[in-house]
């Protein structure tokens, strides 16, 4: 049994070459871990063969197939439930099937969490890479608790696939909300922040985050904008109900996204993540 479970979702939209590189980086990462791989609905035959072969070659890997594509939040919740069946599990880490894990990532994060028992979620910086794997920037996130929570209404406190979550917190019943549109991570961070759980980020790039045209496209669309605005309004209502200026700012951001031409919005999103 392992103190760490790494949960990864694979679906038909994932590029096979990216999937192969992602899992090779996981296999080469340091530390003992259990890899729980959720296949979200049908994928290509080549991807199926690769995953079966990977699991056969790596005893720590388990492939769980779901017959119908239900979306990321559903798969992650099922994988978390499975991870927590192991009483030895102390941490659950995220990873996307197109990103790359730096070798010391999990050891560094577990060491930091062991040294800070009150920390619920720990992320890291990430090296931003393009579709071909070329470095194109660095995504930095603060390690200051107040800064992360104060900015949560406008920006995620974490690079989502970089996070490691304390299993004891997840055993309290926290899961990714399934009623959002591609905003399940910030919805979860909002719930944890409202309930007073502590956040942090290691100030070093422990993930290579792949950012492509498709990545930017997933962050646009009316339903996605509506979903993220609802989550942000709820967070403000719970944490700063008298800050009408912040409510107005969130509304203004949503309105600007809705009227902005999609191509320009995708370009602005690419620029925003290169911080």
C-alpha positions in Angstrom: 0.0 0.0 0.0 1.1 3.6 -0.6 0.6 6.8 1.2 0.1 8.6 -2.1 -2.5 8.1 -4.8 -2.1 9.9 -8.1 -5.4 10.3 -10.0 -5.4 10.8 -13.8 -8.3 10.9 -16.3 -7.9 10.0 -19.9 -10.6 10.6 -22.6 -11.0 10.4 -26.3 -9.8 14.0 -26.9 -6.3 13.3 -25.5 -3.5 13.0 -27.9 -1.8 9.6 -27.7 1.8 11.0 -27.9 1.0 13.3 -25.1 -0.5 10.5 -23.0 2.6 8.3 -23.5 4.9 11.2 -22.5 2.7 12.0 -19.4 2.7 8.4 -18.1 6.4 8.0 -18.8 7.1 11.0 -16.7 4.9 9.5 -13.9 6.8 6.2 -14.1 10.1 8.1 -13.8 9.0 10.3 -10.9 10.5 9.7 -7.5 8.7 8.1 -4.5 6.3 5.3 -3.9 2.8 5.9 -5.3 -0.4 4.3 -6.6 -1.5 5.4 -10.0 -5.2 5.4 -10.6 -6.0 5.9 -14.3 -9.7 6.6 -15.1 -10.7 6.1 -18.7 -13.7 8.4 -19.3 -15.7 6.6 -21.9 -14.5 5.0 -25.2 -11.0 6.0 -26.4 -9.0 4.9 -29.4 -7.7 1.3 -29.7 -4.1 2.5 -29.6 -4.7 4.4 -26.4 -6.4 1.3 -24.9 -3.4 -0.8 -25.9 -0.9 1.6 -24.4 -2.8 1.9 -21.1 -3.1 -1.9 -20.8 0.6 -2.3 -21.5 1.5 0.5 -19.1 -0.5 -1.2 -16.3 1.0 -4.6 -17.1 4.6 -3.1 -16.9 4.0 -1.0 -13.7 2.6 -2.8 -10.7 1.6 0.5 -9.1 -0.8 1.4 -12.0 -4.4 0.5 -12.2 -6.7 1.3 -15.1 -10.4 1.8 -14.3 -12.7 2.1 -17.3 -16.0 3.9 -17.3 -18.2 2.9 -20.3 -19.8 6.4 -20.8 -18.0 9.8 -21.0 -19.3 11.7 -18.0 -16.7 14.5 -17.6 -13.6 15.2 -15.5 -15.3 15.9 -12.2 -17.2 12.6 -12.2 -14.1 10.5 -13.0 -11.9 12.3 -10.5 -14.5 11.8 -7.7 -14.7 8.1 -8.5 -10.9 7.8 -8.5 -10.7 9.6 -5.2 -13.3 7.3 -3.7 -11.2 4.4 -4.8 -8.0 5.9 -3.4 -9.5 6.5 0.0 -10.5 2.8 0.3 -6.8 2.3 1.2 -6.5 3.2 4.8 -2.8 4.0 4.3 -3.5 6.7 1.8 -2.5 10.1 3.2 -2.4 12.2 0.1 -4.1 12.4 -3.3 -2.3 14.1 -6.2 -3.7 15.3 -9.5 -2.1 15.0 -12.9 -3.5 15.6 -16.4 -2.9 13.1 -19.2 -1.1 15.7 -21.4 1.3 17.2 -18.8 4.7 16.1 -17.6 5.7 15.5 -14.0 9.1 16.6 -12.9 10.9 13.7 -11.1 11.1 15.2 -7.6 7.5 16.5 -7.6 5.7 14.1 -5.3 8.6 13.7 -2.8 8.8 17.5 -2.6 5.1 17.9 -2.0 4.8 15.1 0.5 7.7 16.5 2.5 6.1 19.9 2.6 2.7 18.6 3.6 4.3 16.4 6.3 6.0 19.5 7.7 2.8 21.6 7.7 -0.1 19.4 9.2 -2.7 22.2 8.8 -2.1 22.5 5.0 -5.1 21.0 3.1 -4.0 21.6 -0.6 -0.5 22.2 -1.9 0.2 23.1 -5.5 3.4 24.3 -7.3 4.6 26.5 -10.1 4.6 25.1 -13.6 6.7 25.4 -16.7 4.4 26.2 -19.5 5.0 24.2 -22.7 3.3 24.2 -26.1 1.8 21.4 -28.1 5.3 20.3 -29.2 6.7 20.4 -25.7 8.7 23.6 -26.1 9.0 25.9 -23.1 7.0 29.0 -23.5 6.6 30.5 -20.0 6.4 30.0 -16.3 3.1 29.9 -14.3 3.7 31.3 -10.8 1.3 31.0 -7.9 1.6 32.7 -4.5 2.3 30.8 -1.4 0.6 33.4 0.8 -2.7 32.1 2.3 -4.4 35.5 2.3 -3.3 36.3 -1.2 -4.6 33.0 -2.6 -8.0 33.3 -1.0 -8.4 37.0 -1.6 -7.8 36.5 -5.3 -9.9 33.3 -5.6 -12.9 35.3 -7.0 -10.8 36.2 -10.1 -8.1 33.5 -10.4 -7.5 30.0 -9.4 -5.1 29.7 -6.5 -3.5 26.6 -8.1 -2.3 25.1 -11.3 -4.9 22.4 -11.1 -2.8 19.3 -12.2 0.0 20.3 -9.8 -2.1 19.9 -6.6 -1.7 17.4 -3.8 -4.6 17.2 -1.4 -4.5 15.8 2.1 -6.6 12.6 2.2 -7.9 13.5 5.7 -9.6 16.5 4.1 -11.2 14.4 1.3 -12.4 12.0 3.9 -14.6 14.8 5.3 -16.6 14.4 2.1 -15.1 17.1 -0.1 -15.3 16.3 -3.8 -15.3 18.1 -7.2 -18.7 19.6 -7.8 -20.3 18.1 -10.9 -22.7 20.9 -11.6 -20.1 23.2 -13.2 -18.8 23.5 -16.8 -15.1 23.0 -16.8 -14.7 24.9 -13.6 -14.8 22.0 -11.1 -11.4 22.8 -9.6 -12.1 26.4 -8.6 -15.5 25.3 -7.3 -13.8 22.8 -5.0 -11.2 25.4 -3.9 -14.0 27.8 -3.1 -15.7 25.3 -0.8 -12.5 24.5 1.0 -11.6 28.2 1.4 -15.1 29.0 2.7 -14.7 26.3 5.3 -11.3 27.6 6.4 -8.9 25.1 4.9 -5.4 26.2 4.3 -3.7 26.5 0.9 -0.1 26.8 -0.3 2.2 26.5 -3.3 5.8 25.4 -3.6 7.7 28.1 -5.3 9.3 25.9 -7.9 8.1 24.4 -11.2 7.3 20.7 -10.5 5.0 20.3 -13.5 5.3 20.9 -17.2 1.9 22.2 -18.1 0.9 21.8 -21.8 -1.0 24.8 -23.1 -2.3 24.6 -26.7 -5.1 26.1 -28.7 -7.4 23.4 -27.4 -6.5 24.4 -23.9 -7.5 28.0 -24.5 -10.7 26.9 -26.3 -11.8 24.9 -23.2 -11.8 28.1 -21.2 -14.3 29.9 -23.4 -17.9 29.4 -24.3 -21.1 30.9 -22.8 -21.9 27.9 -20.5 -18.3 27.9 -19.1 -18.4 31.7 -18.5 -21.8 31.4 -16.8 -20.6 28.5 -14.6 -17.5 30.3 -13.4 -19.4 33.5 -12.7 -21.9 31.6 -10.5 -19.0 30.0 -8.6 -17.3 33.4 -8.1 -20.5 35.1 -7.0 -21.2 32.4 -4.4 -17.7 32.7 -3.0 -18.0 36.4 -2.7 -21.4 36.1 -1.1 -19.9 33.8 1.5 -16.7 35.7 2.1 -17.2 39.4 1.2 -21.0 40.0 1.0 -20.7 43.8 1.4 -18.0 44.2 -1.3 -20.3 45.4 -4.1 -17.2 46.6 -6.0 -16.0 43.0 -6.2 -19.4 41.8 -7.3 -19.4 44.5 -10.0 -15.9 43.5 -11.1 -16.8 39.8 -11.5 -19.9 40.8 -13.4 -17.8 43.1 -15.6 -15.2 40.4 -16.4 -18.0 38.0 -17.4 -19.6 40.6 -19.6 -16.3 41.4 -21.3 -15.7 37.7 -22.0 -19.2 37.3 -23.5 -18.8 40.2 -25.9 -15.1 39.5 -26.7 -14.5 37.7 -30.1 -13.6 34.1 -29.3 -10.3 34.2 -31.1 -9.2 37.4 -29.2 -10.4 35.8 -25.9 -8.3 32.7 -26.5 -5.3 34.9 -27.2 -5.8 36.9 -24.0 -6.1 33.7 -22.0 -2.8 32.4 -23.5 -1.1 35.7 -22.4 -2.7 35.6 -19.0 -1.4 32.2 -18.1 2.2 33.1 -19.1 2.9 34.9 -15.8 
